[in-house]
């Protein structure tokens, strides 16, 4: 299981860098929004709380999807060498 060294990867741009950064940003914003809409510390209008929780959940899921796609692109099984352990 030999991998190419870091220098052998070339100088091309990484196509997963921007989506990964965007995914991390969405996770950060979604987590921040989730912590700011805690109903047990500051009761508010139910509609406001529902909107905040829905928006934060959507941001968290979107960020997780972006990061998952980037990880799958980096660890693509098509790039793995043929061998006895790779079926």
Steps between C-alpha positions, in 0.01 A plus 500: 500500500739764380376849443656774298693752701368851542739639239380253235139618508562787261434870523136504383226658703298278727137492378376405846659790691223756450208261566676367811556852630139589425383187682705590806363855490142372479562269794646787701213738421239230559654408834521862605138558403393187686670621818341844472145361469500296819145516639601383847701819561287765336140414425373659186219481253452142373513613138834673552642196674372266229650716225835521679517128563391418145755734349780374722407140422499571128842666524642211700367239258621698196847535648513132583394407146770723349769352723383146427518561126852640535618205708352258246671686215837485675468135603355376172530120470569532128846638579592197711749260340382155405597241757378198692328712766319735258196330347 
